[in-house]
């Protein structure tokens, strides 16, 4: 499956492209994880993962699942990459509370410099931040 990768310091978040409608530039400053405006839901990945200091210049517009459009505000996108399903490993249950919005982990070797990629569980994010859950 293809993923958009965004850097979170020494790790990368992998956003599955199958849920993505398009990528846009954004200049939105957000004070909470989830906010609504003009019939759209904005979810800040830096705030969701406890890093409100990270910039979020990209918006990942998700494919519609309800009457409101959902946009993930993401740190700078580094690359889009095809990662075979067999290379993604399930996270141990001990990480479920800390990384509850993550689905799996893999390591990629780019020029012999390994990178850890944690793939996002987009369905869980959308479920938890549905239209009634944001202010």
N, C-alpha and C positions, 0 to 999 in steps of 0.2 A: 504494500500500500504506500502511497505517496504521502509525505508529511511536510508541513512547513515547520522549520526549526527556528526558534528564537532563543537567544542567549540569556540565561539567568546566572551570571557569574561563571562558575566552572561547569555548570550543567546546561543542557539544552532541553527546552520543552518541545515536544513534537505534537503539532496540531494536525489531526488527520484531514487531508484535503477532501475526502469524500463528503465531509460536512460543510465544506466551504463553498460559498457562492462567489465571493470575490474578495480581494485585498484592497484596502483604501488607506490613504494617509489621513491621520487625524491630529487635531491640536487641542484635544479635550483634556482639561484638568479635572480629575475626579476625586472626590473626598471619601467615597465609600466603595466597597467591592461592586455593588450593583446600583445603578441609577436608571431612571427612565426619562425620556424626553421625546416629545413629538411622535409618540407611538412606537418608539424604539427602545430596546433594552441594551444598556451598555454594561459589560462586565469587565472589570480591570483585572487582568492576570497578575500584574505586580502586587496589587492589593490582596487578591485571593491567596497568593502565596507568601504574604507577609513582607513584601519588598516594595512599599509605597515610594521609596526613593528612586526606583528605576523608571526611566522614561518609557512611555508607551506611544510611539509615533505611528504605529500601524493598527488598523482596524481590520479584523477578520470578520467579514459579514457571513453569518452562517445561513445555510439553506433554511427556508421557512419551516417551522414546526408548529407554529400557532399564529394568531392574528397579528402579533408584533414581531418586528425584525430584531434579531439578536446580533450584537456586535461585540466581539472579544477585543478589548484593547490590549495590544501586545507590545513587548519590547521589540527593538529592531529585528526584523526577520533576517536570518543569516543565509539560509539556503532552503530550497525545496529538494527533498531527497526521497528516493524509493527505498523503503526498508521492507524486506521480506518478512512476512508474518512469523516465520520460524526463527527469526533473529530477535524477536521481541519476547521477553520473559516476564511472566507474571510476578508482580511484586509480592514479597512475603507479607503475610497477614499482619505482622507487627507494624507495618507501615500504613495500614488502613486508616488510622485516625489522623496521622500527620499528612499523608499524601492521598486523602480520600478522593481527590479529583484526578488521580493518575491511574492509568490502566496497566502499564507495563514499562519495562526498561530494556534498553539495548545499548551496546557499545559499538561505535563506528570507528574505523581507523582511517583518518584522513591524513595522508602524508606521514604516517607512523606516529601521529599524535592522537591518541585515543580520546574520544568524546563520549560522555554518558548522555543518552537521550531518554527522557522520561516522557512517555506518551500520555496525552490527556484523554480523560473519559468525558467526551463532549456531551454525551447523553445525560450523564449525572449532573454536569454543570447546568445544562438547560433545565433539567427537572428541579434542581434545588433553587435556581434563580428564575423561576417562571414569572409571568407578568404580575401575579399577586405578591411575590416575595420581595420585590424591589420597591424602594420609595422614590 
